[in-house]
Amino acid sequence: MADVEIKRKTRLSRKEAGERLMELGKALTGAPTSEVEFDGDSIRFAVADEVKWEFELEVDGDEVELEIELKWSHAESSTESSTESSTESSTESPVEPKRVRTTRRGSNGG
């Protein structure tokens, strides 16, 4: 089990969701310690200089799910692990997006 885990689920407008993503982006590009405020709560956390990025878009019928996951470690990296990480990323094959077949319904675009 994680040492700390914070989960929040809420319904937002598209604009509000975009604003939250921009706020998180600003926090990540600032100092190594990021702070974001959501729903009246302030959350502060330290972010490593390098993060692992995962992006997933899944379409299942009328439902669309977009997931963005960032992972990092606070463990001190040695020269060996740094070399291993760069080798891993350079030999890693690019991720191909899942092909999704779409069909149009009716002539009014809906």
Secondary structure, 3 states (H helix, E strand, C coil): CCCCCCCCCCCCCHHHHHHHHHHHHHHHHCCCEEEEEECCEEEEEECCCCCEEEEEEEEECCEEEEEEEEECCCCCCCHHHHHHHHHHHHHCCCCCCCCCCCCCCCCCCC
